[in-house]
Amino acid sequence: MVDAHQTFVIVGAGLAGAKAAETLRAEGFTGRVILIGDERDHPYERPPLSKGYLEGKAERDSVFTHERAWYAGADIELHLGQPVTALDRYAKTVQLGDNTVIHYDKLLLATGSEPRRLDVPGTDLAGVHHLRRLAHADRLRNVLAALGRDNGHLVIAGAGWIGLEVAAAARGYGAEVTVVEAEPTPLHQVIGPELGQIFTELHSAHGVRFHFGARLTEIIGQDGMVLAARTDDGEEHPAHDVLAAIGAAPRSALAEAAGLEMADRAHGGGIAVDASLRTSDPHIYAAGDVAAAAHPLLGTRLRVEHWANALNGGPAAARAMLGQDVSYDRVPYFFSDQYDLGLEYSGWAPPGSYDEVIIRGDAGKREFIAFWLKDRRVLAGMNVNVWDVTETIQEIIRERRQHDPEALADPSVPLDSLL
């Protein structure tokens, strides 16, 4: 039993933090729950920021995890617009930007990640954007609408998920789009060249121009406004706005300064946690983008930046904080929507980890399932415009047994029969 007089503090008012707070109450915790966030908006979900909300298809209020009144009703104390500037593990306190000091008995760090910045001349121009927060999406939504009205040009640095989703949204508004990517295909380090070409063809068919094998070296402007973007091969691309979509870094400085164990770069950096999401300090846990967890199923330390990890990791950490036996072994999962293509990806197959990619279905029609295999064992699966198969794919991954590649590739063989 957890003492009702205890105080549990959650630093990071994103999806992981909000779901952790919700779970603490659902599991019967009656002590103080304090949720601290450095944004003024109450907790929201991030996928709509590059999908429905950015496209103008969803209202702003639809992104929030709970209505604001829910927190007061659940007796959760919200401290918004307040960064945590210091963590004292020995006094068990956190200090806010206004010098308020808050004591904790258990602490959850759900500080998320932040977009990586372009390190080139011109990034201080008004038309240079990042997309991580709701305020970013508010601004970018207006920018895309204006570009569409004025036949304006958007240059996107990076052909990862965010870059491609914004490209699709921008084309929906009618903006001209050029994507600059150092690799030879989009999503090269995520799904490999075999599948990356499909996304080249998808976006090219919708009018997106790709410039592969190059990096931005300068954003050219005048009177504070963007005029063009230059790449390291000497090309100059017309631009009225530029989006930096070159990945994200864990917001782990607070934990690092407090002396918590950190994961190495080979495992994505972030705060090292065990399978119960506990850090090297037994009173401190971490969840979401910032946590590099020892994964019981995959047998490695893994930091996952996707929505499902925040959705499920926050509650798992909350239960561990309450003393429950937790082993967080969810199969990594994410989804994406681009034009008329929808996909779900389950598993973990980084470059060099697989030796074969199997396509089940019609890749030309963009209706298929892709499997990444190592020694005939399925490491990951991605269903593209094929639905209601995610649970089965995840069970196939969990079994970790060998499969006949021909059976995996044959749509006439029911997926369930492979279990």
Secondary structure, DSSP 4 states (H G I P E B T S, - for coil): ---TT-EEEEE--SHHHHHHHHHHHHTT--SEEEEE-SSSSPPB-SHHHHTHHHHTSS-GGGGBSS-HHHHHHTTEEEE-S--EEEEETTTTEEEETTS-EEE-SEEEE---EEEPPP-STTTTSTTEE--SSHHHHHHHHHHHHHHHHHT-EEEEE--SHHHHHHHHHHHHHT-EEEEEESSSSTTHHHHHHHHHHHHHHHHHHTT-EEEES--EEEEEEETTEEEEEEETTS-EEE-SEEEE-S-EEE--HHHHHTT--B--GGGT-SEEE-TT-B-SSTTEEE-GGGEEEEETTTTEEEE--SHHHHHHHHHHHHHHHTT------PPPEEEEEETTEEEEEEE---TTS-SEEEEEEETTTTEEEEEEEETTEEEEEEEES--S-HHHHHHHHHH--B--HHHHH-TTS-GGGG-
